[in-house]
Amino acid sequence: MINYNNNNSLIKTANINVCESKVGKEFYNINFFGRAKWTLFLNDEYNNSVDSVNGGDTTYYKNTCMIPYGTVYKNGKKFAKSFIRENNNGSYLMIIAPVSGFKGQKMRKYFIFDLDSNSIPTNKSSVMFDVSGDYWNY
């Protein structure tokens, strides 16, 4: 496990369960210790979109950081998007950021650590949020 919490500002808030749909597609349930439950679906077109942007096509995205890696649903409604970022140690993490205009509510950014070698969450991945608010400010 990576030491990503050396400032003690990150708090583990949820577990991830890897699930499979009836048609064989993986999705991820994010269970907040008896409270809310979110569902994360990864973007099937992520790699194609990255290739398009790297090839100079900026019709939809200006750079690869803007391409959503997945979409998070809560109670059947799109709630947030997830993005892949590389930290200072060279490992990857996923940021869950709110979709703008979600009933005007503010939402913390959540982070998913301990992704597998393909940057995909596993049952051992940790879902955390930063109580100080400045783990990453973007």
N, C-alpha and C positions, 0 to 999 in steps of 0.2 A: 504494500500500500504506500502511496506517495504521501510525503509530509507536506500537505497543502495548508495545514492549519497551525503554522507556527506562531501566529499572532492571537490565537484563540478567539477570533471574531466569527468563525464559521460554526454554525450549529446544525447538527444532523436533524432533519425534520421529516424525512420520509424514506420508505423502502421502494424498490422497483421490483415488479414481478414481470418476467418475460412471458408473454402469452402468444398463442397462435390462433388465427381466425379459421373459420371453416374452409376457406380457400387456400390456407397455408401461408398467409402473410403474417409476419411477426408484428406485434404491437406491444406496448409497455404500459402497465398499470402503475401509477405512482400513488402509493397509499400513505396518507399522512397520519399515521398512528391513531387510527380510529376516528378520524374526522373526515376530511374531504378525500375524494379519489379523482385523479386526473388520468387521462389516457393520452399517450404520446404515440403518434404515427410518424415514421420517418419519411422524408421526401424521396420518392422513387426517382425523381429527375435531378437530384442534387448533382451527381457527377457530370451529367450532360450539361447542366447549367454552368458549372465551373469551367468545363471545357469551352463552352461558348464565350464566356467572359474572357477567359485567357486567350481565346482566338480573336478578340477584338469586338465581339458583338455586345454592345452595352444597351441594347433595346430595353431589356427588363431590369437589369441590375448593373450598377456602375462599377462595382468591384465584387470580388468573391466573398468578402465579409458580410455583404448584404443578403446573400442567398440563404434562405431558411433551410436548416437541416431537417427540421420536422415541425409538426403542428401539434399543439396540446389542446385537448378538449375537456371541458368540465360541464357535466349535465347535458351532453350532446351539442354544446355550442363551442365554437372556436374561441379559445381563451388566451392563448399565447403562442409564440413561435420559439423554436429552439435554434441555436446557432453554435457551430463548432469554433473553438478558439484554442490556440496553442499557448501554454503558460511558459514561464521563464525556464522551467526544467525540461522543456521539449516534449512534454506529454500533453495530450489533448483533454479538454473538458467541454462540456456542453452548458451553454447558458440558456435558461428559459426566461424570456423577456415578454412582458405583456403586449397584447395587440392593442394598438392605440384606440381610444374611444370605447373601451369595455366598460360601459355604464359609468364612465367618469371616475371609476375607482382607481386608486393607486395600488400598485402591487410591487412587492419586492422582486428583485431578480433572484432566481434560484440557480444553483449550479449543480451539475451532475459530474461527479468525479469517478475515477476507477473504470473508465471505459475499456473495452477490449482493444486489440491491436487494429481493428477496423473502425475505431471510434464509435462503437455501438454499445449501448448500455447492457449490462448483465444483471443477474440477480444479486451480485455482490457490489454493484454500483451504489454510491452514496449520494443522496439528494440533500443539499444544504443551502442555507441562506446566510448572508452576512449581516450580523447585528450592527456592525459599525457603519455599514452603507458604503464603504469605500474599498471593497476588495478589488473591483474594477469599475470604473465610472464611465462605461460606454455601453 
